[in-house]
């Protein structure tokens, strides 16, 4: 049995690597090259440096962005308020002025809110991104529906049925977002809760040909807009003052005995 000392001595010796070219009778003489461990490490290091110098490496730093939530909520609140004033009845404003909502729905409720949704993806907020991008799409499609589709279907007296179906589709989306919003904050939950009832009353009023129910939906929509404005304003104020000035009821998961659950808001 060889001793441990002789084994260790052999481990410390340089490794000899022999490289023999492929046999080719046209090349004489054949050569054998020997490399030590130090030489092999030096060659490998130079190869890695050469590869790194030719490979594109992104040295740009991740630029932090602000919270897009207040923008999305403000855009939603303002557009919802303007439309709900008309839905609440002619006692508040002349129904003939309803077209004033269209440019606001397209550019603020639509484009600005959709942009907020894309920025929410940037900060890894799936809930906010889905909500703002979807309702941004809602307001843009609403503007297109009122301007392009309604004039064509008014002739066949099918406007209320079409509008009821249009709102029903968005009502379904709002239902499950309302469930998910419980784990965001009480303020956000209240906005979705009010929006669900806004859609519900408007759908019943349109499909059931009940103007009074539609007016109730308009008033609920005004309250919903106020809740969205409050949530937007509270977030801005709390961020600016760097403390909780206005409560939002942000969801805080309970700590488990074995681990701490961390969520992103």
C-alpha positions as a Markdown table, in Angstrom:
| # | Residue | x | y | z |
|---|---|---|---|---|
| 1 | Unk | 0.0 | 0.0 | 0.0 |
| 2 | Unk | 1.4 | 3.4 | -0.9 |
| 3 | Unk | 1.7 | 5.9 | 2.0 |
| 4 | Unk | -0.5 | 9.0 | 2.2 |
| 5 | Unk | 2.6 | 11.2 | 1.9 |
| 6 | Unk | 3.7 | 9.7 | -1.4 |
| 7 | Unk | 0.1 | 10.1 | -2.7 |
| 8 | Unk | 0.0 | 13.8 | -1.7 |
| 9 | Unk | 3.4 | 14.4 | -3.3 |
| 10 | Unk | 2.1 | 13.0 | -6.6 |
| 11 | Unk | -1.0 | 15.3 | -6.4 |
| 12 | Unk | 1.2 | 18.4 | -6.2 |
| 13 | Unk | 3.1 | 17.6 | -9.4 |
| 14 | Unk | 2.2 | 19.4 | -12.6 |
| 15 | Unk | -0.2 | 17.6 | -14.9 |
| 16 | Unk | 1.3 | 16.9 | -18.2 |
| 17 | Unk | -1.0 | 17.1 | -21.2 |
| 18 | Unk | 0.2 | 15.6 | -24.4 |
| 19 | Unk | -1.3 | 16.9 | -27.7 |
| 20 | Unk | -0.6 | 14.8 | -30.7 |
| 21 | Unk | -1.7 | 16.0 | -34.2 |
| 22 | Unk | -4.0 | 13.8 | -36.3 |
| 23 | Unk | -1.9 | 11.4 | -38.3 |
| 24 | Unk | -1.2 | 12.7 | -41.8 |
| 25 | Unk | 1.5 | 11.2 | -44.0 |
| 26 | Unk | 1.9 | 14.6 | -45.7 |
| 27 | Unk | 3.1 | 16.3 | -42.5 |
| 28 | Unk | 6.5 | 15.4 | -41.0 |
| 29 | Unk | 7.7 | 15.2 | -38.4 |
| 30 | Unk | 5.0 | 14.5 | -35.7 |
| 31 | Unk | 5.2 | 16.7 | -32.7 |
| 32 | Unk | 4.3 | 16.3 | -29.0 |
| 33 | Unk | 3.5 | 19.3 | -26.8 |
| 34 | Unk | 3.6 | 19.4 | -23.0 |
| 35 | Unk | 1.8 | 21.9 | -20.8 |
| 36 | Unk | 2.0 | 22.4 | -17.1 |
| 37 | Unk | -0.9 | 23.3 | -14.8 |
| 38 | Unk | 0.2 | 26.9 | -14.7 |
| 39 | Unk | 0.4 | 27.2 | -18.4 |
| 40 | Unk | -3.0 | 25.6 | -18.9 |
| 41 | Unk | -4.6 | 28.0 | -16.4 |
| 42 | Unk | -2.9 | 31.0 | -18.2 |
| 43 | Unk | -4.2 | 29.8 | -21.6 |
| 44 | Unk | -7.8 | 29.3 | -20.2 |
| 45 | Unk | -7.8 | 32.7 | -18.6 |
| 46 | Unk | -6.7 | 34.4 | -21.8 |
| 47 | Unk | -9.4 | 32.5 | -23.8 |
| 48 | Unk | -12.1 | 33.7 | -21.3 |
| 49 | Unk | -10.9 | 37.3 | -21.5 |
| 50 | Unk | -11.0 | 37.2 | -25.3 |
| 51 | Unk | -14.5 | 35.7 | -25.2 |
| 52 | Unk | -15.7 | 38.4 | -22.8 |
| 53 | Unk | -14.3 | 41.2 | -24.8 |
| 54 | Unk | -16.2 | 40.0 | -27.9 |
| 55 | Unk | -19.5 | 39.2 | -26.2 |
| 56 | Unk | -22.0 | 42.1 | -25.8 |
| 57 | Unk | -22.6 | 42.8 | -22.1 |
| 58 | Unk | -25.4 | 45.1 | -20.9 |
| 59 | Unk | -24.0 | 47.5 | -18.4 |
| 60 | Unk | -27.2 | 49.6 | -18.1 |
| 61 | Unk | -28.6 | 49.9 | -14.6 |
| 62 | Unk | -32.3 | 49.3 | -13.8 |
| 63 | Unk | -33.9 | 52.7 | -13.6 |
| 64 | Unk | -36.6 | 52.9 | -10.8 |
| 65 | Unk | -40.0 | 54.4 | -11.7 |
| 66 | Unk | -42.7 | 55.9 | -9.7 |
| 67 | Unk | -46.0 | 54.2 | -8.6 |
| 68 | Unk | -48.3 | 54.3 | -11.6 |
| 69 | Unk | -51.4 | 53.4 | -9.5 |
| 70 | Unk | -52.5 | 56.9 | -8.7 |
| 71 | Unk | -52.5 | 57.9 | -12.4 |
| 72 | Unk | -54.6 | 54.9 | -13.3 |
| 73 | Unk | -57.1 | 55.5 | -10.5 |
| 74 | Unk | -57.4 | 59.2 | -11.3 |
| 75 | Unk | -58.0 | 58.5 | -15.0 |
| 76 | Unk | -60.6 | 55.9 | -14.1 |
| 77 | Unk | -62.3 | 58.2 | -11.5 |
| 78 | Unk | -62.6 | 61.3 | -13.7 |
| 79 | Unk | -64.0 | 59.4 | -16.7 |
| 80 | Unk | -66.4 | 57.4 | -14.6 |
| 81 | Unk | -67.6 | 60.6 | -12.9 |
| 82 | Unk | -68.3 | 62.4 | -16.1 |
| 83 | Unk | -70.3 | 59.5 | -17.6 |
| 84 | Unk | -72.1 | 58.7 | -14.4 |
| 85 | Unk | -73.4 | 62.3 | -14.2 |
| 86 | Unk | -75.3 | 61.7 | -17.5 |
| 87 | Unk | -76.5 | 58.3 | -16.4 |
| 88 | Unk | -77.8 | 59.8 | -13.2 |
| 89 | Unk | -80.5 | 61.7 | -15.1 |
| 90 | Unk | -81.3 | 64.9 | -16.9 |
| 91 | Unk | -81.8 | 66.7 | -13.6 |
| 92 | Unk | -78.0 | 67.1 | -13.3 |
| 93 | Unk | -77.1 | 68.0 | -16.9 |
| 94 | Unk | -78.5 | 68.1 | -20.4 |
| 95 | Unk | -78.3 | 64.7 | -21.9 |
| 96 | Unk | -77.4 | 66.3 | -25.3 |
| 97 | Unk | -74.0 | 67.1 | -24.0 |
| 98 | Unk | -73.0 | 63.5 | -23.5 |
| 99 | Unk | -70.5 | 63.6 | -26.4 |
| 100 | Unk | -68.1 | 65.6 | -24.1 |
| 101 | Unk | -67.3 | 62.3 | -22.5 |
| 102 | Unk | -65.8 | 60.8 | -25.7 |
| 103 | Unk | -62.5 | 62.6 | -25.9 |
| 104 | Unk | -61.9 | 62.2 | -22.1 |
| 105 | Unk | -62.7 | 58.5 | -22.4 |
| 106 | Unk | -60.3 | 58.0 | -25.3 |
| 107 | Unk | -57.3 | 59.9 | -24.1 |
| 108 | Unk | -57.5 | 60.0 | -20.3 |
| 109 | Unk | -59.6 | 57.1 | -19.2 |
| 110 | Unk | -58.3 | 55.1 | -22.2 |
| 111 | Unk | -54.7 | 55.9 | -23.1 |
| 112 | Unk | -53.5 | 57.2 | -19.8 |
| 113 | Unk | -55.0 | 54.3 | -17.9 |
| 114 | Unk | -53.7 | 51.8 | -20.3 |
| 115 | Unk | -50.2 | 53.3 | -20.0 |
| 116 | Unk | -50.5 | 53.0 | -16.2 |
| 117 | Unk | -51.3 | 49.3 | -16.7 |
| 118 | Unk | -48.1 | 48.8 | -18.7 |
| 119 | Unk | -46.0 | 50.6 | -16.0 |
| 120 | Unk | -47.6 | 48.3 | -13.4 |
| 121 | Unk | -46.1 | 45.3 | -15.3 |
| 122 | Unk | -42.8 | 47.1 | -15.0 |
| 123 | Unk | -43.0 | 47.1 | -11.2 |
| 124 | Unk | -44.2 | 43.5 | -11.2 |
| 125 | Unk | -47.8 | 44.3 | -10.1 |
| 126 | Unk | -49.9 | 41.8 | -12.0 |
| 127 | Unk | -53.2 | 42.9 | -10.4 |
| 128 | Unk | -52.7 | 46.6 | -11.2 |
| 129 | Unk | -51.5 | 45.9 | -14.7 |
| 130 | Unk | -54.5 | 43.7 | -15.5 |
| 131 | Unk | -56.9 | 46.2 | -14.0 |
| 132 | Unk | -55.6 | 49.4 | -15.5 |
| 133 | Unk | -54.9 | 47.9 | -19.0 |
| 134 | Unk | -58.3 | 46.3 | -19.1 |
| 135 | Unk | -60.3 | 49.4 | -18.0 |
| 136 | Unk | -58.1 | 51.5 | -20.3 |
| 137 | Unk | -59.3 | 49.2 | -23.1 |
| 138 | Unk | -62.9 | 49.6 | -21.8 |
| 139 | Unk | -62.9 | 53.3 | -22.1 |
| 140 | Unk | -61.3 | 53.3 | -25.6 |
| 141 | Unk | -63.7 | 50.7 | -26.8 |
| 142 | Unk | -66.6 | 52.7 | -25.2 |
| 143 | Unk | -65.6 | 55.8 | -27.1 |
| 144 | Unk | -65.4 | 53.8 | -30.4 |
| 145 | Unk | -68.8 | 52.1 | -29.6 |
| 146 | Unk | -70.6 | 55.4 | -29.0 |
| 147 | Unk | -69.0 | 57.2 | -31.9 |
| 148 | Unk | -69.0 | 54.4 | -34.6 |
| 149 | Unk | -71.6 | 51.7 | -33.6 |
| 150 | Unk | -74.5 | 53.4 | -31.8 |
| 151 | Unk | -75.4 | 55.7 | -34.8 |
| 152 | Unk | -75.8 | 52.5 | -37.0 |
| 153 | Unk | -77.9 | 50.5 | -34.6 |
| 154 | Unk | -80.2 | 53.4 | -33.4 |
| 155 | Unk | -82.1 | 53.0 | -36.7 |
| 156 | Unk | -83.2 | 49.5 | -35.7 |
| 157 | Unk | -83.9 | 50.5 | -32.1 |
| 158 | Unk | -81.4 | 48.0 | -30.6 |
| 159 | Unk | -79.1 | 50.4 | -28.8 |
| 160 | Unk | -80.2 | 49.4 | -25.3 |
| 161 | Unk | -79.8 | 45.7 | -25.9 |
| 162 | Unk | -76.3 | 46.2 | -27.4 |
| 163 | Unk | -75.3 | 48.5 | -24.6 |
| 164 | Unk | -76.5 | 46.0 | -22.0 |
| 165 | Unk | -74.5 | 43.2 | -23.6 |
| 166 | Unk | -71.5 | 45.5 | -23.8 |
| 167 | Unk | -71.6 | 46.3 | -20.1 |
| 168 | Unk | -72.4 | 42.7 | -19.1 |
| 169 | Unk | -69.0 | 41.5 | -20.5 |
| 170 | Unk | -67.1 | 44.0 | -18.4 |
| 171 | Unk | -69.2 | 43.2 | -15.4 |
| 172 | Unk | -68.0 | 39.6 | -15.5 |
| 173 | Unk | -64.4 | 40.7 | -15.5 |
| 174 | Unk | -65.1 | 43.1 | -12.6 |
| 175 | Unk | -66.5 | 40.4 | -10.5 |
| 176 | Unk | -63.4 | 38.3 | -10.2 |
| 177 | Unk | -61.2 | 41.3 | -9.9 |
| 178 | Unk | -63.3 | 42.4 | -7.0 |
| 179 | Unk | -62.5 | 39.1 | -5.3 |
| 180 | Unk | -58.8 | 39.5 | -5.9 |
| 181 | Unk | -58.9 | 43.1 | -4.7 |
| 182 | Unk | -59.6 | 41.9 | -1.1 |
| 183 | Unk | -55.9 | 41.0 | -0.9 |
| 184 | Unk | -54.8 | 44.4 | -2.1 |
| 185 | Unk | -56.4 | 47.0 | 0.2 |
| 186 | Unk | -59.8 | 47.9 | 1.6 |
| 187 | Unk | -59.8 | 51.1 | -0.5 |
| 188 | Unk | -59.3 | 49.2 | -3.8 |
| 189 | Unk | -61.9 | 46.6 | -2.8 |
| 190 | Unk | -64.4 | 49.4 | -2.2 |
| 191 | Unk | -63.8 | 50.8 | -5.7 |
| 192 | Unk | -64.4 | 47.4 | -7.3 |
| 193 | Unk | -67.4 | 46.8 | -5.1 |
| 194 | Unk | -69.0 | 50.0 | -6.2 |
| 195 | Unk | -68.1 | 49.4 | -9.8 |
| 196 | Unk | -69.9 | 46.0 | -9.7 |
| 197 | Unk | -73.1 | 47.6 | -8.6 |
| 198 | Unk | -72.7 | 50.4 | -11.1 |
| 199 | Unk | -72.5 | 47.9 | -13.9 |
| 200 | Unk | -75.3 | 45.8 | -12.4 |
| 201 | Unk | -77.8 | 48.7 | -12.2 |
| 202 | Unk | -76.9 | 49.9 | -15.7 |
| 203 | Unk | -77.3 | 46.5 | -17.2 |
| 204 | Unk | -80.7 | 45.9 | -15.5 |
| 205 | Unk | -81.9 | 49.4 | -16.5 |
| 206 | Unk | -80.8 | 49.0 | -20.2 |
| 207 | Unk | -82.0 | 45.4 | -20.8 |
| 208 | Unk | -85.2 | 45.9 | -18.7 |
| 209 | Unk | -85.9 | 49.3 | -20.2 |
| 210 | Unk | -86.1 | 50.8 | -16.7 |
| 211 | Unk | -84.7 | 54.4 | -16.8 |
| 212 | Unk | -85.0 | 54.7 | -13.0 |
| 213 | Unk | -82.7 | 51.8 | -12.4 |
| 214 | Unk | -80.3 | 53.3 | -14.9 |
| 215 | Unk | -80.4 | 56.6 | -12.9 |
| 216 | Unk | -79.5 | 54.6 | -9.8 |
| 217 | Unk | -76.6 | 53.1 | -11.6 |
| 218 | Unk | -75.5 | 56.6 | -12.4 |
| 219 | Unk | -75.5 | 57.7 | -8.8 |
| 220 | Unk | -73.7 | 54.6 | -7.7 |
| 221 | Unk | -71.1 | 55.4 | -10.4 |
| 222 | Unk | -70.6 | 58.9 | -9.0 |
| 223 | Unk | -69.9 | 57.3 | -5.6 |
| 224 | Unk | -67.5 | 54.8 | -7.2 |
| 225 | Unk | -65.6 | 57.6 | -8.9 |
| 226 | Unk | -65.3 | 59.4 | -5.5 |
| 227 | Unk | -63.8 | 56.2 | -4.0 |
| 228 | Unk | -61.3 | 55.9 | -6.8 |
| 229 | Unk | -60.4 | 59.6 | -6.4 |
| 230 | Unk | -59.9 | 59.1 | -2.7 |
| 231 | Unk | -57.6 | 56.1 | -3.3 |
| 232 | Unk | -55.6 | 57.9 | -5.9 |
| 233 | Unk | -55.3 | 61.1 | -3.7 |
| 234 | Unk | -54.5 | 59.1 | -0.6 |
| 235 | Unk | -51.7 | 57.3 | -2.3 |
| 236 | Unk | -50.2 | 60.5 | -3.7 |
| 237 | Unk | -50.5 | 62.3 | -0.3 |
| 238 | Unk | -49.0 | 59.4 | 1.7 |
| 239 | Unk | -46.2 | 59.1 | -0.8 |
| 240 | Unk | -45.4 | 62.8 | -0.7 |
| 241 | Unk | -45.5 | 63.1 | 3.0 |
| 242 | Unk | -43.7 | 59.8 | 3.4 |
| 243 | Unk | -46.2 | 58.6 | 6.1 |
| 244 | Unk | -49.8 | 57.4 | 6.3 |
| 245 | Unk | -51.9 | 60.6 | 6.3 |
| 246 | Unk | -55.0 | 59.1 | 4.7 |
| 247 | Unk | -55.8 | 55.4 | 5.5 |
| 248 | Unk | -56.0 | 52.9 | 2.6 |
| 249 | Unk | -56.4 | 49.7 | 4.6 |
| 250 | Unk | -53.5 | 47.9 | 2.8 |
| 251 | Unk | -53.7 | 44.2 | 3.2 |
| 252 | Unk | -51.0 | 42.8 | 5.5 |
| 253 | Unk | -50.6 | 39.0 | 5.5 |
| 254 | Unk | -50.3 | 37.3 | 8.9 |
| 255 | Unk | -46.9 | 35.9 | 9.9 |
| 256 | Unk | -46.8 | 32.1 | 10.0 |
| 257 | Unk | -45.0 | 30.2 | 12.8 |
| 258 | Unk | -42.4 | 28.8 | 10.5 |
| 259 | Unk | -42.0 | 31.5 | 7.9 |
| 260 | Unk | -43.0 | 35.1 | 6.9 |
| 261 | Unk | -45.1 | 35.6 | 3.8 |
| 262 | Unk | -43.9 | 38.5 | 1.7 |
| 263 | Unk | -46.3 | 40.0 | -0.9 |
| 264 | Unk | -45.8 | 42.9 | -3.4 |
| 265 | Unk | -48.3 | 45.7 | -3.3 |
